[in-house]
């Protein structure tokens, strides 16, 4: 009986292999495949000179296919959760569609979506891309989940990825995804995320348009070159891993956006050097009771921008070591309002705080605290609201002009 079962199993395996479909040839150009092909089981292949003119379907998640084709793929592709392994770039032609997603084992090759004059839609069953590049070549309306494993790239090629209809981009456990040259539109909670705390999402020349409050809750986020956050909403960094702004890179918050630093360590926002910039253009930097400590990089303030904090630690600039100064630039006519909590100034070098004209104003709202551990210089003004507090360490003072609205409290700081 046992031997009979073994024989039947072998026959079934042989039958499965015999049923595998091999399309095209690696030595001669095939005629165009003008009708949709359905693949089942394992061992299916589309070879180098196949001309796929009508798309294909994988029957289910147990179906696998190897892609080794030179020519663009045309027509509808229905993966149904099946697996495609690339041994050559997969180029989708102008009328190609991805009806239902699956698993793309890219192995360093790319999946290039069509060039369309209008938009390309990705919906239905989501897709997973392992270790390759996904290139979008038109506006993409994303209403499903794209998951990236291994080391992967999503290249928007200057186009919009519209996530308004619950489109999601996920970085797999321990994986690394570089998103570049794209506008991510309609981003809110849970639409761009890492599946664990060691995954990395890197943004390079990316604009993020917030539709609602967004939280990055776990993993590493890298900022490369220019990254703009826009929309009248909150971008909350809540991971216990790092947010890194790299050399010659800028994290820019536009008018009415809020950068909420809401994590467990005050030093998780890391600047590579002074060319790494955090830019508030009429935006708000908010921190919870953990506080935030800005060192080594550059903080640019323009328009009417805001600092706000809860608890006692507040927002700290520098750490009383000259090598770790965070350069502060307040541009012409800019106003920085500390609306709640405290601002602690610990830059050492006189050149590390710049007010570029007499109209620049640092306004400490009522009941806020400005703690000066090192000299704060500038040609603008510092205005204290009613019942604000001015704390001083040693002989540190304010070189800019000062004024007050009502009662001003003074305290002596014991150490830096």
N, C-alpha and C positions, 0 to 999 in steps of 0.2 A: 504493500500500500504506500509506504514511504517513498519507494523508488518511483512508483507511478506519479506521485505528486511532484517529485523532482523533474520527471520527464515532461509533465504538463507545464511546469514553470518555465523550463527551457524553451519549449515550443512557443509559449506565450511571448517570451522575450524575443525570440527569433521573428515572430510575427510582428511584434512592435517595431523591430528594426527594419523589417521588410516594408512596413507601412510608412516609414519615414520618407518624406518628399525632398528630393534634391532638385532645385530649380536652377537652370542655366548651366554654364560651363566655365571653367577657369582657363580654357585654351581657345575657345571660339565664341564669337558673338552669337548670342541666342536671338531668336525672333522675339518680338515684343510679346509679353504676356498680357493679353488684352482682357482677360477675365479674372475676377477675384479668386485667389487660391486660399483654401482653408487647410491649415496645418494642425495635426494632432500628434500627441505623444512626444517622444524625444528623438534627437538625431536629425532634425530637419535642417536644411541649408539653402541659402540663396547665394549662388556662386558669382564670381567676378564679372562675367559678361551677360548676366541676366538683365533684361530690360523689363522692369516691373511697372506696367502701365495701368494697373487697376487695383493695386493694393493687395492686402492679405489679411487673414484672420487667424489668430491662435484660438483654439477651441476653449481652453481653460487654463488654470494656473499650473497644471502639470505639463503643459506644452512648452517645448524649447526649440529655439531656432538660432542658427549661426548666420550672421550677416557678413558677407565678404564681397559685396557688389560695388563696382566702380560707378554705376550710373545713379542719377537721382531716383528716388522712390516716388511714384505717383499714386493717387487714389487714397481711399480710406485705409487706415491701419487700426485694427481692433485687436489689442493685446489680451484682453480678458484676464489680466493678472499673470499671463505667461512670461517667459524669460527670453530675451534676445541677447546674444553674446556678439559683440562687435569684434571683427578682425580687420575692419576697415571703417572709415568714417561713414556714418549714416546721414545722407543728404536727402532731405525731403523737398520735392519739387513743388511748383506753384499751387497745384490743386490737392496736394496731400493733406490729410487730416489725421489726428490721433483721436479715434472715437472712444476708446477705453484704454487706460494705461496698463503698465506692467512693470517688469524689472528689466533694466538695461544694464548689462554688464559691459561697461565701456572700455575698461582696461587701457585707459589712456587715449582712446579715440573719442570722436565728438559726435553728438547728435545735433544736426543743424536743421532748425525748423524753417518753414518756407518764407520766401520773400513775398509779402502780400501788400497790395496797395492800401488795404483798409486795416484788417485785424485778423489775428489767428486766435481761435478759442481752444482752451484746454479745460475739459470738464469730465464728468463721469468718474470712472475708477482712477485713482491717483497713480503716479509713477515713481519708481525708485531708480536713481542713477548711481552706479558704482564706479567711482574713480575715472572720470573723464570730464569733457566740456559739453555743456548745453549752450547752444547759440540761438538767441531769438533775433529774427531779422525783420520784424514788424511789431506793431502794437500787439500785445498778448492779453487777452481777457482770461484770467485764471480763476476758475471756480472749483478747483480740486486741490489736492496736496501733492507737491513735488518734494520728495525726500532724497537727500544726497548723502551717500556713504563714501568712506575712504577720503581721498583728496580730490575734490571736484571744483569745477568752475562753472558759474552761470554768467554768461556774457550777454548783456542786453543790447549791445551794439548801438547804444544811444536811444533805445526805444523804451516805451512805457510798459511796465508789467502791472496791469490793473487787477488788484486783489479785492476790489469792492464786494464781489459776490462770494465772500468767504474763501478766497484763494489763500493757500498757505505754502510757505517754504520752510522745510524742516531740515536740520542738520542732524544726521544720525549719531548714535553713541560713539564718542571718540573720533568723530569725523571732522573734516575741515572743508569749509566752503568759502570760496572767493566769489562775491557778487560784484561785477564791475560794469561800468558804462550803462547804467540803467536808472530809470525812475520807478520806484516802487510806490504805486498809488493805492490809496484806500487801506492803509495799514492801521490795524488796531490790535487789541489783545489777542495773543495766540496765533498771529499770522506770520511771524518770522521768529523762529526759536531753535534752540539746541535741545536735543533729547536727554543730554546729561551735562554735568558741570565741567567736563573737559573737552567738549566739542568747541569748535571755533567757527564763527562767522566773521569774515573779513569784508568790509565795504570799501570799494575803490571807485571814486568818481560816481557816487550814487546820491540821488535825491530821494528822501523818504517823505511822502506826503501822508500825514496822519489824519485819519477819519475820526478817530476817537482816542481815548487814553490807551497807551501801549506800554507794556512792561517786558523788559528783557530779564528773565528770571533765573537763568542758569547758563553757564558756559562762558566763553571768552569772546569779546568783540574787539576786532582790530579796525582802526580807521586809517585808510590809505588815501593820500592826496586829498581831494575835496569831497566831503560828505555833508549834505545839507538836510536839516530836519525842518520841515515846514508844516503849517497847520496850527490852528488855535487849540492845541491839545497838549497832553503831557507825554513826554518820552521818559519813562522811568527805568533807571538802571538798578536792578535788584539782585543781580548775580553776586555770589561770594567769590567769584573769580574776577579777572581784571578787564577793564576797558582801556585799551592802549591806543594812544594817538602817536603815530609814527613820524619819523623825520620828514620834513617838508609836507606835512599833512595838516588838515584843518577840519574840525568838527564844528559846524556852523548851525546855530539855532536862529531861525528867522522870526519875524514879528509875531508876537503873542504866543510863541511856543514856550513850553516849560521843560527844562531839563531837571528831572527829579532824581537826586542821588539818594537812594533808599536801600542801603545795604549795611553790612556788619563791620566794615573797616573803613576808616577815613581816607586811606591811601590806595584805593583800588583804581582810581583814575590816574593812569600813568602816562607821562609825556616822555618821549625819547630824548628830546633836547629842546632848545629854545625855538627851533623851527617848527615844532609841534604846537598847534594852536587850538584853543577853545574860543569860539567867537560868539558873543551874544549881540544880536542885532535887534534891539527892542524885545528881547526875550528875558526869561527868568531862570536863574539857577536856584534851585531849592534843595535843601538837605534835611534829613530827619535828625533825630537825636544823636546819631553816630557822628555827625559832622563830616566835613570834607576838607582835605589838606591838598592844596595845589602847589606842586614843586616842579622845578626844572623847565617847564614849558612856557607858553605865552598865553595870556588871557587878554582878548580884545573886547572892548566895550564900545558900542555905538548906539545911537538913538537913545530912547528912554528904556533902560534895562534895569533888572531887579535882582537883588539877593534876598533870600528868605530862608530861615532855619528855625527848627524847633529844638527844645532842649538847651543845654548850656554850651555845647562845643562849637557850634556855628560853622562859619566858612573861614578857613585859614589860608593865607597866602604866604608861601615861604615857610622855612623852619629854623630861622636864625643861623643858617649856614650859607655863606655867600654862594657856594657852588650849586646850591639847590634853590636859588631865587626863581620865582615864577614872575616873568616880566608882565607888567600890567600896562596896557595902552588904552587910554580913554580918548577917543577921537574927538575932533572939533564939535563943540556944542553937545556932546554926549552928557547924559545924566544917569548916574548909577544910584538907585534908591535901595537902601537896606530897609525893607518894609517890616521885617520881623527878625528877632534873634540877634546874633552878634557877628561882627567882622573882626578877624584877628590878623593884623598886619605884621609879618615877620621877615620880609625881604631885607637883606643887608645892604645891598648896593644902592647908591643914590639914583642910579640910572634905571632901576628896576620898576619905577612907578612914574608914568608919564601922563600928564594932562596937557593936551596939545594947544589949547587956547584958554583965555580968561573966562570963557562961557562954560567950561567943563565944571560939572557939579557932582560931588559925592554927598548925597543927602541921607543922613541917619534919621529915620522916622522916629516918632514918639516911642519912648520906652525901649529903644534898641541900644546896643552897646558897640562902641568902636574901641578895640584894644590895640594900642600902638607899642610894639616891642622894639621896633627900629624906626628911624626917621622916615616919615612919609612926606615926600617932596612933590611939588607941582605948582603950576601957575594958575590953576583953577581955584575952586573954593570947596570947603567942607561946611555943610550946614547941619546943625544938630536940632532935631525936633524937641518938643517939650518932654522933659523928664528922660531924655537920652543920657547915656553914660559914656564918659571919655576915660578909658583906662590907660595908664602909662607905665612903662618899665624903664627904670633908670632915668637917663636924660633924653630918652626918645621923645620926639616932638613932631608936630605937623608943620611943614614948610609952606603949605598953601594957606590962603586966607581962611579964617573961620568965623562963623556966626552962629547964633542960637535963637530958637523960638521958645521962650519960656525957660524953665529950670533946666540947668545942665549939671549933672552929677559927675564927680571926679573920683577915681579909685587908683590906688597904686598896685601895680602888678609885681609879684614877688620873684618870678623867674621866667625865663624864656622857654 
